[in-house]
Amino acid sequence: MRRAAEAGLDVVALTDHDTLAGLGEARAALPPGLALLPGMELSCRLDGRSVHMLAYAVDPGNAELAAELAAIVGARVGRARRMVEELRALGVDITWPQVEALAGGGVVGRPHVARAMVAAGAIASPDQAFTPDWIAAGGRAYVSRYALDPVAAIGLIQAAGGAAVLAHPGAVSRGEKLSDQTIARLAAAGMAGLEVAHPDHDHAERLRLGALAASLDLVPTGGSDDHGSLTGHRIGCETTSPEAYERLLSRMSGGPG
């Protein structure tokens, strides 16, 4: 929250993967002049491909949402444990307690496995883990996991009073680039916005996505997708315009919280 204020932001969204657990701590750490938009990034899968759906201003007390998050988090833990086993079989000297410690009590994900690999000397930097040699999709130590269908995720977010925004839809490097037809289908299912400004989107992709958002009446948003040291502490490098932010707020049945 301090770094968000130092970056000159008026509003910051906390969107951890598949959890709302950090919101209380984030609110307590807010400096004067900075507002918090609560949210998370839901893990989805469509036709065997990873899709991430941002969920803004959902009610953490929604029972259906809480049950789904518990299932996703449980699957994340099982997946990470199996990845550790696969990596050990490949000669990487890491342990499950080590990966758990790196997660710091949060939801365990591949970035924590990657950091453990760095500590073990198997790779020089976390990004090197996300290759076919290691834990990229289809990699030697990759393990798939349970994830929501994105249409189901949109319904879940709406039922919990929030607004759904498709995260980094043009991220070719992640293997997650979605077709215009797929995005149109998600818009028809009630999706509120499309993340246009993202570090993984070049200028041409932003123009394409901006035009698509306008044609589908989707709110064009921006986000830094900051993962701390893993992405170089880039919070505030991409933003959402005040006009788009107000439009997004208007599509949240539950309000910003």
N, C-alpha and C positions, 0 to 999 in steps of 0.2 A: 504493500500500500504506500509506503514511503517512496519507493522508486517510481510508482505511478504518479504521485504528486510532483516529484522532481522532474518528470517528463512533461509536465504541463497539462496533464489531463484534468478535466472537470468531473468525468465519470469513468469508472473502471469496472469491467465485468470480470468476475472470478468464475472460470469455467473449467474446473478440474474434471478429469475423465471419470465419469460414472459415479460421482459422489458430490454431495452438498455439504460434506462434513467441515470444510474449511470456512464456511460463511461467518460463523460466530466470531472466530479469531480475526477474520478480515474486517468485520464491522468494528471490533474493538480497537483495531490498529489504524482506522481511518484518520488521517490528519484533517485539520480544518480546511474546508473548501473542496473536498473530494467526496463524491457520492459513489456508492457501491450498487451495481446492478447484479443481483444474485443470479447464478446460473450453473450450468455444467455442460459437458460435452458427452453426449450419449454415443456409445459404440453400437454401430449398426452394420449389417451385411446385406448386400444386394447382388444376386447372381455370382456369389463367391468372392465379391470384392468388398473391401472395407469402405464404409461410409460413416462420416461423423456428423451428428446432428446437434447443434447448439440449442440448449433449452434455457431460455431466459425467463426469470421470474416465476418459476414453478413453485407450488406449495409443497414444502418438504414433508408436510403432514399427510399428504395424499397417500392412502393405503396402497393403491395399485402401483403407484410409482415406487414407493418404498420396497414393495415386494420384488418388483422387477430389478431395482438396483441391487438388492441383496443377491439375486440370482446372477447378475452380471459380475459383481465383485467376487462372488464365490468361484465363478468360472475363471476369472482373472488369476486368482490365487493358484488354482489347479494348473492352469496353463503355465504360469511362471515356474512352478515347481518342476513341471515336466521339461521346460526349457533348460533349467539348471541341470537336470539329469542328462539331457542330450548333450549339453556343452561339456559336462564332466566326462562323458563317454568319448568326446572329441579331444580330450586332453586339457581342457580349460579348468584351472584349479579355483573354482568358486563354490560357495555353499549357499544353501537356502537361508540360514540365519543372517549371512552377510547381505543378501539381497533384501531381506525383510528390514534390516537395519537401515539400509540406504533409502527405503521408502518412508522411514520416519513415522510409522504409524498410519500413513496414507494408503491409498489403493496401489497395489503393486502393479507395475507395468514393465514393458520392454526397456524403457530408459533406465530403470534401476538395474536390470540384468546387464545392460550395456556398461553402466558405470562399474559394476562388479568385475566385468571383463577387463576394463581398463586397470583396475586395482590389481588384478591378477597378472597383468603384463601381457595378456593375449592380444590386445589391440592398443593403439596409441591414443585414440580419442573415441568417445561414445558413438559418433556417426559411423565409424567403421564397422560397428556391430550390425548395422542395417544394410547388409549386403547378402547375396546368395550364399556366401561362405558361412554366414552365421545365422542371424535371426530375422532377416527380411522375409517377406511373404514367399514361401516356397524354398527358403534357405535350409541348410543342413540341420539346424537346430530349431527351426520354426515349428510352432505348435498352434493350430487354429483354436478358436474358442467360441463360446456362445455369444451371439450378438442379436440385437433386435432387427426386424425388418423395418426399414425407414418409414414406411407408411404407418406401421403400428406405433413407432416412436412418436410420430407427429400427433397421432390420436392421444397417446399417453400424455404428451406435453400439454396439449389443449385441455384435456380433462383435468389436469393439475393447475390450470389457470395461467399457463405460460404461452410463449411464442416460440415457434421452431424456426431455426435458421440453418441452412445447409452450410457446413464449414468447408473451406478451401476446395470448392468443387472443380477447380481447374488445376489441381496440383498433380502435374504429370509425373514428377519425381516420386510421388508416393504411390503411383499406380491407382489413383482414385478419381481421375478425371471422368466426369459423367457427361453423357450426351444431353443435348437440349431436350430431347424427347423424354428422357428420364426425369430431368428437372421439372419439365412441364407436368408430368404425372404427379410428382411430389407437391407441386403448387396446387394442383387440383384437389389433393388430399388435405389441404389446409395449411401447408407450410407458409410462414409469414415472410421470410426473407432469404436472401442469398448473399453469402460473403464474397464480395467483389474484390476489395482491397486486402491482399494477404501477401506476405513475403514470398510465397511460392508462385505468385501470379505475375507474369510479365505484363508489359503495357498492352500488348495485343489481346491477351487473355482478359484483362480488366475491361477493355472496350467491349469485347464480346459478351462478357458476363453482365456488364452494365446494361447493354441493349436488351439482353435476354430478361433481366430483372424488370426492366421497364415494360416489356411486352407482356409479361406475366403478372404485372402488378405486385411484384415482390419488393420488399424493402432492401436496397443495396447497403450492406453493412461493410465494416472494415475491422480487422483485428490483427494484433501483433502475433498471436499464438505463441506467446512468450513461455518458454519452459526453463527459465533461469539459465544456469550455466550451459545446459545442453544446447540452447539456441543463441547464446551470447547475450543474455540480459537485454532483450530488444523491446521491452514493454514500451508502448507508445509510438512504435515505428509506423504503425498503420492505425487509422482511426475511422470512426463513423461520424458523418456530418451531423450537426445539431438537428437539421431537418429530418434526416433519416432516423435519428434516434427518437424524435417525437412521433414519427410514423410507427416505429416499432412499439413504442409504449402504448399507442392507441390500439394495437392488435393483441395486447395482453389482457385477458379477462381477469387475471388476478392482480394486475398492477405490478410495479417494480419492486415492491417489498421494502 
